[in-house]
Structures are given as C-alpha cells and as structure tokens.
Amino acid sequence: MSRFPRLSIFSLLLLLFLQITHVSGARDQFQHWYPEFDFIFDRIVRENCSSEYHFYLTAQKNRTYWHETSRWIGSGSTAALSAPLVNCIMGACPEYMKSNMASANVLLGLAPMILATLGSDVDETSVLAVIGNRPFFALCLTVGSPAVIALRAFDYRDPQAVLKDRPGRLPPMFFNFHIELLITVLEYALVFAAITNVGTLGYQLGRNVALSFAPNYGYLILLWCFFSPIGHMVAAWTLRLRVHWPGHTSIKRYGIPCFSLSSFDQLKTFFVGYTLNEPPPRIELKKETPLYILLSWILSLLTAAHVMLGTLVFSSMLFISVRDSVAVITRFMGSVIVCRVVLMYEVAKLRHLYNLHSREEGGVQGSGEIPSSEYRLANLGPGSEDLQHHTPRRYRPYGATITSY
C-alpha cells in the first residue's frame, strides 16, 4: 500500500480515537435532547432530578456510592454517576412517553439491517479498491456507508463475480478526461458530505440519548459508525491475495503485494479511475492460501460483530421518540444511498472497461467480437462499412476523436 493510503487510514483512526476520547471523557449528556420531548426532559431534570444531575456533573466515581445506590438499580460500577440520573428521569416520564420510546427502540433496532441491505457489499468495494486501483476512494465510500451485511463463514465468493458482464445491462457513459475529472470532484464532494453527516449523527446521538445497558458509553454509537471500514479493508486484503496481473510487476512490502503511485498515470488512476485510453489490466486468479482462508473467516466474524453491535446499540437508545428516530434513520439512509449510487457508477465503469479490454485481448471475461446490436455506431461517413476499424460511439468519450482499436 502506498504511503498516501497508509497516511489516510492512520489519520482516520487517529481522528476516531480523539473523538471517542473526547466523548468518553466529557459529561455533556442530559443537557441536549431531541426536539419532540426536549422541553419535557428539561423540566424533569430541573424539577424532579436536580440532585442526581448535580451529582452527575460534579462527583467522582466512588465505589461506595455505587454499592449503596446504583448497584441496586441494576447498574455496573462504570455507570455509577449516570445510572441514578437515568433511573430518575425514566421514573418521572409519563407512560405515554415510555411507550413512544419503546416503539422507537424497535424501529432503531432494525436500522442496522435496513442500512446494510441498502448499503455497499464488501465484494464491490474491494473490487474498486484492488482491481480498480482506488483504495482511498473505496475507503471513503465505506466510511460514508456505516453498515455492512453479515457474511457466512467459509462461504465461497467468486472474486470475478462483480466484473462479470450481463446481457442487456445498460452500459455507462464515458466523457473526456476534463469532464471525468469534474465528475470525480463531484463524487468526492458527495462522499465527504455523507461522511460528515454520519459523523455528525454519531456525535449527536451520543450526546442526546443514553444507552440503557451503558448510559455513559455514548461513544459506542460513533464507534459503530466507523467500524464498518475495517471489514471492507479486510475484504480488500483477501481479494488482493487471490488475484494477480499477468505481465505486470507489483511492489511487495513484508511479502504482501501493495499499491504503487510511482508515475503520473498511476496517480491519475488512483484519483480518477481507469479510462478508455487506459483500461484496467486483465486479472487471473491464484490458488487459495491458508492466510486467505483465515482472513475470510475473520471477515465473516467482523461483519457479524458489526451487525450485532449496531442492533444492540440502536435498540437500547433512551430519550428519543419515534418521530425523531425516523429523522435519524432517514439521514443515515441518505448517506448510505449516496455512497451506494457513487459506488455502483464506478463499479459499472470498471466492469465495462474490464470486459471490453478482456474481449480485445481474448481474456477470461469474454471472447469474440462485441455484438453490433449492443451499441450505436457513429456516422463514420465514407468507408464506414469496415466497422471493426472504428470505435463505437458508446465506447469513446464524448467530445473525443474517433480512434482505432
């Protein structure tokens, strides 16, 4: 892996650690609430639970106090300061509010699976990262889509399944380099907006709600939001162990094939992706290794753990209504859908270019000539009957001149 992706991953982990450290150390819960019940919780804290709230803000963790109070309400010693306040607020809430929050728990508990169904698959992101040679962009897409579907252990996954062509599939449009660069900038802007939305939601949830099993561990929500990229990175690693490029040499560090940015063309591919003039090279599969099997098993455990953590965290949120929970889930879905659309667009371009290039070289993904019924031909003028010497309109960027294969 090149220095730039390593630094980006390190920066992401550092920012996540600093954010979690800040959230875990701050006592800013029970000051901000979601809008629907905001004024009710403020009044309860001010009039019914003022002593518990003052103790939460000013006291230090004391095991004696926990043994006398929090232990007998079912709290662990780590929640000795916050559990009495949570118990007091819940005791002062009307039954109607409690039933509303219980319904919100059911809806929120389903959110991780809903988001995982709408979100990106680890096979697709790993193909974009490894075969598309865009690891940083794939990483950004996984951060903006904070859910991943659980994988079966030891289930065989075809690394080339994502790249296989399908009859009747709508091919993507290609443009000249300047327009493609503009589209890439727009994609990065959308993905960074999705990441910002996810980070903001994680922070607001950790501040505005309390978890019934760990009321002082609000950072678990933010941890879940940025836990999914780990599974996607492991999936990319497993894919990199199975494929190689015939006729291409790769840099290895500690015996592991790595990405390289040693030239301008590779740097351009890293940020913009492959183009018609620079299609992706053909890949071949290598035999499975013990490391590949081990990582595949770890990947299935990571995805299952992510789903379990998300279900546990979201289903135990207190002090949020059904209306507010719908708004939260909708914002999460917005980020997931944006990243999904961008990923599918990039994977569709990569698949199209890969299959086109494989047909030209007689690769494993297809052979023979491209059926003329699958594309529109440009008006080539005199001599257009010799079609095999001209590039179809669909396979050349808009505004580009006609070139030969």
C-alpha positions as CSV (number, residue, x, y, z in Angstrom):
1,M,0.0,0.0,0.0
2,S,1.3,3.4,-0.9
3,R,2.3,6.0,1.6
4,F,-0.7,8.2,0.9
5,P,-3.3,5.5,1.6
6,R,-1.4,4.5,4.8
7,L,-1.4,8.1,6.0
8,S,-5.1,8.5,5.2
9,I,-6.0,5.4,7.1
10,F,-3.8,6.4,10.0
11,S,-5.4,9.9,10.0
12,L,-8.9,8.4,10.1
13,L,-8.1,6.1,13.0
14,L,-6.4,9.0,14.9
15,L,-9.4,11.3,14.4
16,L,-11.7,8.5,15.5
17,F,-9.6,7.8,18.6
18,L,-9.5,11.5,19.5
19,Q,-13.3,11.9,19.0
20,I,-14.0,8.8,21.2
21,T,-11.6,10.0,23.9
22,H,-13.4,13.4,23.9
23,V,-16.9,11.9,24.0
24,S,-16.0,9.4,26.7
25,G,-14.4,12.0,28.9
26,A,-16.9,14.7,28.6
27,R,-20.1,15.0,30.7
28,D,-22.3,16.7,28.3
29,Q,-25.1,14.2,28.3
30,F,-28.6,15.1,29.7
31,Q,-28.1,18.7,28.5
32,H,-29.3,18.3,24.9
33,W,-32.3,16.3,23.7
34,Y,-34.1,15.6,20.5
35,P,-36.8,18.1,19.7
36,E,-40.1,16.3,20.3
37,F,-39.6,15.7,24.1
38,D,-37.0,18.4,24.6
39,F,-39.0,20.6,26.9
40,I,-40.3,17.7,29.0
41,F,-36.9,16.2,29.7
42,D,-35.5,19.7,30.6
43,R,-38.3,20.2,33.1
44,I,-37.8,16.7,34.6
45,V,-34.1,17.2,35.1
46,R,-34.6,20.7,36.6
47,E,-37.6,19.9,38.9
48,N,-37.5,16.2,39.6
49,C,-33.9,15.1,39.3
50,S,-31.8,18.1,40.1
51,S,-29.8,16.4,42.9
52,E,-29.0,13.4,40.7
53,Y,-28.0,15.7,37.8
54,H,-25.8,17.8,40.1
55,F,-24.1,14.7,41.3
56,Y,-23.5,13.5,37.7
57,L,-21.8,16.8,36.9
58,T,-19.6,17.3,40.0
59,A,-19.0,14.0,41.7
60,Q,-16.2,11.5,41.1
61,K,-16.7,7.8,40.7
62,N,-17.0,6.3,44.1
63,R,-17.4,2.5,44.6
64,T,-19.0,3.0,48.0
65,Y,-21.7,5.3,46.5
66,W,-22.3,2.8,43.7
67,H,-22.7,0.0,46.2
68,E,-25.3,2.0,48.1
69,T,-27.3,3.3,45.1
70,S,-26.5,2.3,41.5
71,R,-25.9,-1.4,42.3
72,W,-29.5,-1.9,43.4
73,I,-31.0,-0.4,40.3
74,G,-29.0,-2.9,38.1
75,S,-26.1,-0.7,37.1
76,G,-22.5,-1.6,36.9
77,S,-19.8,0.4,38.7
78,T,-18.8,2.2,35.4
79,A,-22.2,3.8,35.3
80,A,-22.3,4.9,38.9
81,L,-22.7,8.6,38.1
82,S,-25.2,8.4,35.2
83,A,-27.4,5.4,36.1
84,P,-29.2,7.1,39.0
85,L,-30.0,10.1,36.8
86,V,-31.3,7.9,34.0
87,N,-33.4,6.0,36.5
88,C,-34.8,9.2,38.0
89,I,-35.7,10.6,34.5
90,M,-37.4,7.4,33.4
91,G,-39.3,7.2,36.7
92,A,-40.7,10.8,36.1
93,C,-41.6,10.2,32.5
94,P,-45.3,9.6,31.7
95,E,-46.3,6.2,30.5
96,Y,-47.3,7.6,27.1
97,M,-43.7,8.8,26.6
98,K,-42.3,5.5,27.7
99,S,-44.4,3.6,25.2
100,N,-43.3,6.0,22.5
101,M,-39.7,5.5,23.3
102,A,-40.2,1.7,23.3
103,S,-41.6,1.9,19.8
104,A,-38.6,4.0,18.8
105,N,-36.3,1.2,20.2
106,V,-38.0,-1.3,17.9
107,L,-37.6,0.9,14.9
108,L,-34.0,1.8,15.7
109,G,-33.1,-1.8,16.4
110,L,-34.0,-2.6,12.8
111,A,-31.9,0.2,11.4
112,P,-28.6,-1.6,11.1
113,M,-30.0,-4.4,9.0
114,I,-32.0,-1.9,6.9
115,L,-28.9,0.2,6.2
116,A,-26.9,-2.9,5.5
117,T,-29.4,-4.0,2.9
118,L,-29.3,-0.6,1.2
119,G,-25.5,-0.3,1.6
120,S,-22.5,-1.5,-0.3
121,D,-21.2,-5.0,-0.4
122,V,-17.6,-5.8,0.7
123,D,-17.0,-7.5,-2.7
124,E,-17.9,-4.4,-4.6
125,T,-15.7,-2.1,-2.5
126,S,-12.8,-4.5,-2.6
127,V,-13.0,-4.7,-6.4
128,L,-12.9,-0.9,-6.7
129,A,-10.0,-0.8,-4.2
130,V,-7.9,-3.6,-5.7
131,I,-8.8,-4.1,-9.3
132,G,-9.8,-0.5,-9.9
133,N,-6.7,0.7,-8.0
134,R,-8.7,3.2,-6.0
135,P,-8.2,2.2,-2.3
136,F,-8.6,5.7,-0.9
137,F,-11.9,6.4,-2.7
138,A,-13.2,3.0,-1.7
139,L,-12.2,3.7,1.9
140,C,-14.2,7.0,1.8
141,L,-17.2,5.2,0.5
142,T,-17.1,2.7,3.3
143,V,-16.9,5.4,5.9
144,G,-19.9,7.2,4.5
145,S,-21.9,4.0,4.5
146,P,-21.8,2.8,8.1
147,A,-23.3,-0.7,7.7
148,V,-22.3,-3.9,6.1
149,I,-24.2,-7.1,5.5
150,A,-23.2,-10.2,7.5
151,L,-21.3,-12.9,5.5
152,R,-21.5,-16.6,6.0
153,A,-18.4,-18.2,7.4
154,F,-16.3,-20.2,4.8
155,D,-18.7,-19.3,2.1
156,Y,-17.1,-19.4,-1.4
157,R,-17.1,-16.0,-3.0
158,D,-16.0,-15.6,-6.7
159,P,-13.6,-12.6,-6.9
160,Q,-14.6,-12.1,-10.5
161,A,-18.4,-12.1,-10.0
162,V,-18.6,-8.4,-9.7
163,L,-16.8,-7.9,-13.0
164,K,-18.9,-10.4,-15.0
165,D,-20.9,-8.9,-17.7
166,R,-24.6,-9.4,-18.0
167,P,-26.6,-9.4,-21.3
168,G,-28.8,-6.4,-21.6
169,R,-27.0,-4.4,-19.0
170,L,-27.2,-0.6,-19.6
171,P,-23.6,0.5,-20.3
172,P,-22.2,3.6,-18.6
173,M,-21.4,6.8,-20.4
174,F,-17.8,8.0,-20.8
175,F,-16.6,11.5,-21.3
176,N,-13.3,13.2,-22.0
177,F,-10.7,13.5,-19.2
178,H,-11.7,17.0,-18.1
179,I,-15.4,16.1,-17.6
180,E,-14.4,12.8,-15.9
181,L,-12.2,14.9,-13.5
182,L,-15.2,17.2,-12.8
183,I,-17.4,14.1,-12.1
184,T,-14.7,12.8,-9.8
185,V,-14.6,16.0,-7.8
186,L,-18.4,16.0,-7.5
187,E,-18.2,12.4,-6.3
188,Y,-15.7,13.2,-3.6
189,A,-17.8,16.2,-2.5
190,L,-20.9,14.0,-2.2
191,V,-19.0,11.3,-0.3
192,F,-17.3,13.7,2.1
193,A,-20.8,15.2,2.7
194,A,-22.1,11.7,3.5
195,I,-19.1,11.1,5.9
196,T,-19.8,14.5,7.6
197,N,-23.4,13.5,8.0
198,V,-22.6,10.2,9.6
199,G,-20.0,11.7,11.9
200,T,-22.5,14.4,13.0
201,L,-25.2,11.9,13.6
202,G,-22.9,9.7,15.7
203,Y,-21.9,12.6,17.8
204,Q,-25.4,13.9,18.3
205,L,-26.8,10.5,19.2
206,G,-24.0,10.0,21.7
207,R,-24.9,13.4,23.3
208,N,-28.7,13.4,23.1
209,V,-29.5,9.8,24.1
210,A,-28.4,7.3,26.7
211,L,-27.9,3.6,26.2
212,S,-29.8,1.5,28.6
213,F,-27.0,-1.0,29.1
214,A,-24.2,1.6,29.2
215,P,-25.6,5.1,29.7
216,N,-22.1,6.7,30.0
217,Y,-20.8,5.0,26.9
218,G,-22.2,7.3,24.3
219,Y,-19.1,6.8,22.1
220,L,-20.3,3.3,21.2
221,I,-22.6,4.9,18.6
222,L,-19.7,6.7,17.0
223,L,-17.6,3.6,17.2
224,W,-20.3,1.6,15.3
225,C,-20.5,4.3,12.6
226,F,-16.8,4.0,11.8
227,F,-16.3,0.3,12.5
228,S,-17.5,-1.0,9.1
229,P,-14.4,0.2,7.1
230,I,-12.4,-2.4,9.0
231,G,-14.4,-5.2,7.4
232,H,-14.1,-3.6,3.9
233,M,-10.3,-3.3,4.3
234,V,-10.0,-7.0,5.3
235,A,-12.1,-7.9,2.3
236,A,-9.8,-5.9,0.0
237,W,-6.8,-7.7,1.6
238,T,-8.4,-11.1,0.9
239,L,-9.1,-10.1,-2.7
240,R,-5.5,-8.9,-3.2
241,L,-4.3,-12.3,-2.1
242,R,-6.4,-14.1,-4.8
243,V,-5.6,-12.0,-7.9
244,H,-2.6,-11.1,-9.9
245,W,-2.0,-9.2,-13.2
246,P,-0.1,-11.3,-15.8
247,G,2.8,-9.3,-17.3
248,H,2.7,-6.7,-14.5
249,T,5.1,-6.5,-11.6
250,S,3.9,-5.3,-8.3
251,I,5.7,-3.9,-5.3
252,K,5.8,-6.1,-2.2
253,R,6.3,-5.0,1.4
254,Y,6.7,-7.7,4.0
255,G,5.7,-10.2,1.3
256,I,2.4,-8.6,0.7
257,P,1.5,-7.0,-2.8
258,C,1.0,-3.3,-2.4
259,F,-0.4,-0.4,-4.4
260,S,2.0,1.9,-6.2
261,L,1.9,5.5,-7.2
262,S,5.2,5.8,-8.9
263,S,4.0,7.6,-12.0
264,F,1.6,10.3,-13.0
265,D,-0.6,7.8,-14.9
266,Q,-0.9,5.7,-11.7
267,L,-1.7,8.8,-9.7
268,K,-4.4,9.8,-12.1
269,T,-5.9,6.3,-12.0
270,F,-5.7,6.4,-8.2
271,F,-8.0,9.5,-8.1
272,V,-10.0,9.4,-11.3
273,G,-10.0,5.7,-12.3
274,Y,-9.4,3.9,-15.5
275,T,-10.4,5.4,-18.8
276,L,-10.9,4.1,-22.4
277,N,-7.4,5.1,-23.2
278,E,-6.1,3.4,-20.0
279,P,-8.3,0.3,-19.4
280,P,-7.8,-1.9,-16.4
281,P,-5.4,-4.8,-17.0
282,R,-6.7,-8.4,-17.1
283,I,-6.5,-10.4,-13.9
284,E,-6.1,-14.0,-13.2
285,L,-6.9,-15.9,-10.0
286,K,-4.4,-17.5,-7.8
287,K,-4.9,-20.6,-5.6
288,E,-6.3,-20.1,-2.1
289,T,-3.8,-19.9,0.7
290,P,-4.2,-20.5,4.4
291,L,-3.9,-16.8,5.0
292,Y,-6.7,-16.2,2.6
293,I,-9.0,-18.7,4.3
294,L,-8.1,-17.2,7.7
295,L,-8.9,-13.7,6.6
296,S,-12.1,-14.8,5.0
297,W,-13.2,-16.3,8.3
298,I,-12.2,-13.2,10.2
299,L,-14.1,-11.1,7.7
300,S,-17.3,-13.1,8.4
301,L,-16.8,-12.6,12.2
302,L,-16.2,-8.9,11.7
303,T,-19.4,-8.4,9.7
304,A,-21.5,-10.4,12.2
305,A,-20.0,-8.4,15.1
306,H,-20.8,-5.1,13.4
307,V,-24.4,-6.1,12.9
308,M,-24.7,-7.3,16.5
309,L,-23.1,-4.2,17.9
310,G,-25.4,-2.0,15.8
311,T,-28.5,-3.8,16.8
312,L,-27.5,-3.7,20.5
313,V,-26.6,0.0,20.4
314,F,-29.6,1.2,18.4
315,S,-32.2,-0.9,20.2
316,S,-31.1,0.4,23.7
317,M,-31.4,4.1,23.0
318,L,-33.4,6.1,25.5
319,F,-34.9,9.6,25.4
320,I,-35.7,9.6,21.7
321,S,-39.2,9.5,20.1
322,V,-40.5,7.7,17.1
323,R,-40.6,10.9,15.1
324,D,-37.0,11.8,15.9
325,S,-35.8,8.2,15.3
326,V,-37.3,8.3,11.8
327,A,-35.4,11.5,11.1
328,V,-32.2,9.9,12.3
329,I,-32.7,6.8,10.2
330,T,-33.6,8.9,7.2
331,R,-30.3,10.8,7.5
332,F,-28.3,7.6,7.8
333,M,-30.2,6.2,4.7
334,G,-29.3,9.4,2.8
335,S,-25.6,8.8,3.3
336,V,-25.8,5.1,2.5
337,I,-27.7,5.7,-0.7
338,V,-25.4,8.5,-1.9
339,C,-22.3,6.2,-1.3
340,R,-24.2,3.3,-2.9
341,V,-25.0,5.3,-6.1
342,V,-21.4,6.5,-6.4
343,L,-20.0,3.1,-5.9
344,M,-22.3,1.5,-8.4
345,Y,-21.4,4.1,-11.0
346,E,-17.7,3.5,-10.5
347,V,-18.1,-0.3,-10.5
348,A,-20.2,-0.2,-13.7
349,K,-17.5,1.8,-15.5
350,L,-14.8,-0.5,-14.2
351,R,-16.8,-3.6,-15.2
352,H,-17.5,-2.2,-18.7
353,L,-13.9,-1.3,-19.3
354,Y,-12.6,-4.5,-18.0
355,N,-14.8,-6.7,-20.2
356,L,-14.1,-4.5,-23.2
357,H,-10.4,-4.8,-22.7
358,S,-10.7,-8.6,-22.0
359,R,-12.5,-9.1,-25.3
360,E,-9.8,-7.3,-27.1
361,E,-7.1,-9.4,-25.5
362,G,-9.2,-12.7,-25.5
363,G,-9.3,-12.6,-21.7
364,V,-11.1,-14.8,-19.3
365,Q,-14.1,-12.5,-19.0
366,G,-15.2,-12.8,-22.6
367,S,-14.1,-13.7,-26.1
368,G,-15.1,-12.9,-29.6
369,E,-16.3,-9.7,-31.1
370,I,-18.8,-7.3,-29.5
371,P,-22.3,-7.7,-30.9
372,S,-23.1,-4.8,-33.1
373,S,-26.6,-4.7,-31.7
374,E,-25.3,-3.7,-28.3
375,Y,-24.2,-0.2,-29.3
376,R,-25.0,2.7,-31.5
377,L,-22.4,3.4,-34.3
378,A,-21.2,6.8,-35.1
379,N,-21.8,8.2,-38.5
380,L,-18.4,7.5,-39.9
381,G,-19.0,8.7,-43.4
382,P,-17.4,7.1,-46.5
383,G,-15.9,3.7,-45.8
384,S,-18.0,3.1,-42.7
385,E,-18.7,-0.4,-43.8
386,D,-15.4,-1.5,-42.3
387,L,-16.7,-1.2,-38.7
388,Q,-14.1,-3.2,-36.9
389,H,-11.5,-0.4,-37.5
390,H,-13.6,2.3,-35.7
391,T,-14.6,2.9,-32.2
392,P,-18.4,2.8,-31.4
393,R,-19.9,6.0,-30.1
394,R,-20.8,4.3,-26.8
395,Y,-17.2,3.2,-26.1
396,R,-15.5,6.5,-26.7
397,P,-15.7,9.7,-24.6
398,Y,-18.0,12.5,-25.7
399,G,-16.0,15.1,-27.5
400,A,-13.2,12.7,-28.3
401,T,-12.0,11.9,-31.8
402,I,-12.6,8.5,-33.4
403,T,-9.6,6.2,-32.9
404,S,-8.9,2.7,-33.9
405,Y,-8.8,-0.3,-31.6
